[in-house]
Amino acid sequence: NCLETIKKVYEQQQSMWENKTQSVPQRIVSLTQPHIRPIVRGKAGKPIEFGAKLSVSCVDNYVFLEKISWENFNESCHLKEQVEKYKETFGYYPESVHVDKIYRTRENRNWCKERGIRISGPKLGRPPKNVSEEEKKQAHSDECFRNAIEGKFGQAKRRFSLNLVMTKLPETSITSIAITFLVVNLCKLLRQFLSLFLSLFTNNRTGELIKPPFINFDYTLNNFYVLKLIDLSENPWSKVA
């Protein structure tokens, strides 16, 4: 396998030399991992990155891994697919979609508008001279809400070693990445169950206890049912995802 990879690298280098170019389709940059491709990101200090490119969505602080690819792809092309998966999971379209600038194409905006979905970000065209306070507040709220998905990437890298995937094969690498986000969701679920348990314990045992500020009493059983983390059709605690 390594010898075949070396032959392929030689062919690619020869092609670039003969055609006086610096790029070639399916360019190989690693002999041990020939599936990895250079992805131009344009970041300061790291203009090119190597590894899997992910497309994820975040619903109520739970991460859904939508797409993993070793090739570079345009994320905006998968917005419709992700929204349709949301409808398939929860039974209805989301009220709003909070996305980055690359997703705010005219096609995606029209598609969301036809389905009554509000997409975050400014409108296309020249920005208006006068912006109402309500619109400013809505824009700030949307941007703060969208930061949740950025925080999930940071959490997965700092706490769950998403940036330290050491597996070599593409299949094992994808599995490792998927397990990382699974653990992120399990950690979130565990915190919610702990909050729910403490909430029920303090409310049922005594009414004189001062509610500790670190307990979030918004995590009720109804929240778990809406998120489909608990199925109440048979037994309130029979099915936990």
C-alpha positions as CSV (number, residue, x, y, z in Angstrom):
1,N,0.0,0.0,0.0
2,C,2.8,2.4,0.9
3,L,4.6,1.7,-2.4
4,E,1.4,2.3,-4.4
5,T,1.0,5.6,-2.5
6,I,4.5,6.6,-3.4
7,K,3.9,6.0,-7.0
8,K,0.7,8.1,-6.9
9,V,2.6,10.9,-5.2
10,Y,5.3,10.8,-7.9
11,E,2.7,11.0,-10.6
12,Q,1.0,14.0,-9.0
13,Q,4.4,15.8,-8.5
14,Q,5.3,15.1,-12.1
15,S,2.0,16.4,-13.3
16,M,2.4,19.6,-11.4
17,W,5.9,20.0,-12.7
18,E,4.9,19.5,-16.3
19,N,1.8,21.7,-16.2
20,K,3.5,24.4,-14.1
21,T,0.9,24.4,-11.4
22,Q,0.9,24.0,-7.6
23,S,-2.3,22.1,-7.2
24,V,-3.6,18.7,-8.3
25,P,-6.9,16.9,-7.7
26,Q,-6.9,14.4,-4.8
27,R,-3.4,15.6,-3.7
28,I,-1.7,13.2,-1.3
29,V,0.2,14.9,1.6
30,S,0.9,11.8,3.8
31,L,2.3,8.4,2.9
32,T,0.7,6.7,6.0
33,Q,-2.6,8.6,5.6
34,P,-3.2,9.1,1.9
35,H,-6.9,10.0,2.5
36,I,-6.0,13.3,4.2
37,R,-6.2,16.4,2.0
38,P,-4.9,19.9,2.5
39,I,-7.9,22.3,3.2
40,V,-7.3,26.0,2.7
41,R,-8.8,27.9,5.6
42,G,-7.1,31.2,5.5
43,K,-6.6,31.6,9.2
44,A,-3.8,33.6,10.7
45,G,-0.8,31.4,11.2
46,K,-2.5,28.4,9.8
47,P,-3.6,29.1,6.2
48,I,-3.9,25.4,5.4
49,E,-5.2,22.6,7.7
50,F,-5.1,18.9,7.4
51,G,-7.7,16.4,8.7
52,A,-11.4,15.7,8.6
53,K,-13.9,18.5,7.9
54,L,-17.0,18.4,10.0
55,S,-20.5,19.8,9.6
56,V,-22.4,19.8,12.8
57,S,-25.6,21.3,14.3
58,C,-26.5,22.2,17.8
59,V,-30.0,21.8,19.3
60,D,-30.5,22.8,22.9
61,N,-26.7,22.3,23.5
62,Y,-26.8,18.8,22.0
63,V,-24.5,18.2,19.0
64,F,-25.6,16.4,15.9
65,L,-22.8,15.2,13.6
66,E,-24.2,15.8,10.1
67,K,-21.3,15.2,7.8
68,I,-17.6,14.1,7.9
69,S,-15.4,14.3,4.9
70,W,-11.7,14.3,4.1
71,E,-12.3,16.4,1.1
72,N,-13.0,20.1,1.2
73,F,-16.7,21.0,0.7
74,N,-19.0,24.0,0.9
75,E,-21.0,23.9,4.1
76,S,-23.8,26.0,2.7
77,C,-24.9,23.2,0.4
78,H,-25.9,21.1,3.3
79,L,-28.2,23.5,5.2
80,K,-31.4,22.2,3.6
81,E,-30.4,18.6,4.4
82,Q,-29.7,19.5,8.1
83,V,-33.0,21.3,8.5
84,E,-34.9,18.4,6.9
85,K,-33.2,16.0,9.4
86,Y,-34.3,18.3,12.2
87,K,-37.9,18.0,11.0
88,E,-37.5,14.2,10.6
89,T,-36.3,14.0,14.2
90,F,-38.6,16.4,16.0
91,G,-41.6,16.5,13.7
92,Y,-41.5,20.2,12.8
93,Y,-39.3,22.8,11.3
94,P,-37.2,25.0,13.6
95,E,-38.4,28.5,14.3
96,S,-35.0,30.0,13.5
97,V,-31.7,28.9,12.2
98,H,-28.5,30.5,13.5
99,V,-25.8,30.2,10.9
100,D,-22.4,31.6,9.9
101,K,-22.0,34.1,7.0
102,I,-21.2,31.3,4.5
103,Y,-24.7,29.8,4.9
104,R,-26.5,33.0,4.2
105,T,-26.8,32.6,0.5
106,R,-29.8,33.8,-1.5
107,E,-30.9,30.2,-2.2
108,N,-30.8,29.2,1.5
109,R,-32.6,32.4,2.5
110,N,-35.5,31.8,0.0
111,W,-35.7,28.2,1.0
112,C,-36.0,29.0,4.7
113,K,-38.5,31.8,4.0
114,E,-40.8,29.5,2.1
115,R,-41.0,27.3,5.2
116,G,-41.4,30.0,7.7
117,I,-37.9,29.7,9.2
118,R,-36.1,32.8,10.3
119,I,-32.4,32.8,9.3
120,S,-30.0,34.8,11.4
121,G,-27.8,37.6,10.1
122,P,-28.4,40.8,8.2
123,K,-30.4,41.0,5.0
124,L,-28.8,40.9,1.6
125,G,-28.0,44.2,-0.2
126,R,-26.9,47.6,1.1
127,P,-27.2,47.9,4.9
128,P,-29.9,50.3,6.0
129,K,-29.0,53.7,7.5
130,N,-31.4,53.4,10.4
131,V,-31.6,50.2,12.4
132,S,-34.2,49.9,15.1
133,E,-33.3,48.9,18.6
134,E,-35.4,45.8,18.3
135,E,-33.4,44.7,15.3
136,K,-30.1,45.4,17.0
137,K,-31.3,43.4,20.1
138,Q,-32.4,40.5,17.8
139,A,-29.1,40.5,16.0
140,H,-27.1,40.5,19.2
141,S,-29.3,37.7,20.6
142,D,-28.8,35.6,17.4
143,E,-25.0,36.0,17.6
144,C,-24.9,35.0,21.2
145,F,-27.1,32.0,20.5
146,R,-24.8,30.9,17.6
147,N,-21.8,31.0,19.9
148,A,-23.0,27.7,21.4
149,I,-21.8,25.7,18.4
150,E,-18.4,27.4,18.5
151,G,-18.2,26.6,22.2
152,K,-18.9,22.9,21.5
153,F,-15.9,22.6,19.3
154,G,-13.7,24.2,21.9
155,Q,-15.1,21.9,24.6
156,A,-14.6,18.8,22.4
157,K,-11.0,19.9,21.8
158,R,-10.0,20.9,25.3
159,R,-11.8,18.3,27.4
160,F,-12.4,15.4,25.0
161,S,-9.2,15.4,22.9
162,L,-10.9,16.1,19.5
163,N,-7.7,17.7,18.4
164,L,-5.6,14.7,19.4
165,V,-7.1,12.0,17.1
166,M,-4.1,9.6,16.6
167,T,-5.8,6.9,14.6
168,K,-4.5,6.2,11.1
169,L,-7.3,4.6,9.1
170,P,-10.1,6.8,7.8
171,E,-12.8,4.5,9.3
172,T,-11.2,4.5,12.8
173,S,-10.7,8.2,12.6
174,I,-14.3,8.8,11.8
175,T,-15.3,6.5,14.6
176,S,-13.1,8.4,17.1
177,I,-14.6,11.7,16.1
178,A,-18.1,10.4,16.4
179,I,-17.4,8.9,19.8
180,T,-16.0,12.3,20.9
181,F,-19.3,14.1,20.2
182,L,-21.2,11.2,21.7
183,V,-19.3,11.7,25.0
184,V,-20.0,15.5,24.8
185,N,-23.7,14.8,24.6
186,L,-23.5,12.2,27.4
187,C,-21.8,14.8,29.6
188,K,-24.5,17.3,28.9
189,L,-27.2,14.7,29.6
190,L,-25.6,13.7,32.9
191,R,-25.6,17.3,34.0
192,Q,-29.3,17.6,33.2
193,F,-30.1,14.4,35.1
194,L,-28.2,15.6,38.1
195,S,-29.9,18.9,38.0
196,L,-33.3,17.2,37.7
197,F,-32.5,14.9,40.6
198,L,-31.4,17.7,42.8
199,S,-34.4,19.8,41.8
200,L,-36.9,17.0,42.7
201,F,-35.0,16.2,45.9
202,T,-35.0,19.7,47.2
203,N,-38.6,20.4,46.2
204,N,-40.0,17.2,47.7
205,R,-38.0,16.9,50.9
206,T,-38.4,20.4,52.3
207,G,-39.6,23.8,51.3
208,E,-37.3,25.6,53.8
209,L,-34.0,24.8,51.9
210,I,-32.5,27.7,50.1
211,K,-32.1,26.8,46.5
212,P,-28.4,26.7,45.6
213,P,-27.5,29.0,42.8
214,F,-25.8,26.3,40.8
215,I,-29.0,24.2,40.4
216,N,-30.9,25.0,37.2
217,F,-34.5,24.3,37.9
218,D,-35.5,24.7,34.3
219,Y,-34.5,21.0,33.6
220,T,-37.8,19.4,34.2
221,L,-39.2,16.1,33.0
222,N,-41.1,17.9,30.3
223,N,-37.8,19.2,28.8
224,F,-36.5,15.7,28.5
225,Y,-39.7,14.6,26.8
226,V,-39.6,17.4,24.3
227,L,-35.9,16.6,23.4
228,K,-36.9,12.9,23.0
229,L,-34.4,11.9,25.7
230,I,-37.1,10.1,27.6
231,D,-40.1,8.2,26.1
232,L,-43.2,8.6,28.3
233,S,-45.4,6.4,26.1
234,E,-44.8,3.2,28.2
235,N,-42.9,4.0,31.4
236,P,-41.7,7.5,32.5
237,W,-38.1,6.1,33.0
238,S,-38.2,3.1,30.6
239,K,-36.4,4.5,27.6
240,V,-33.4,6.9,27.9
241,A,-31.5,7.8,24.8
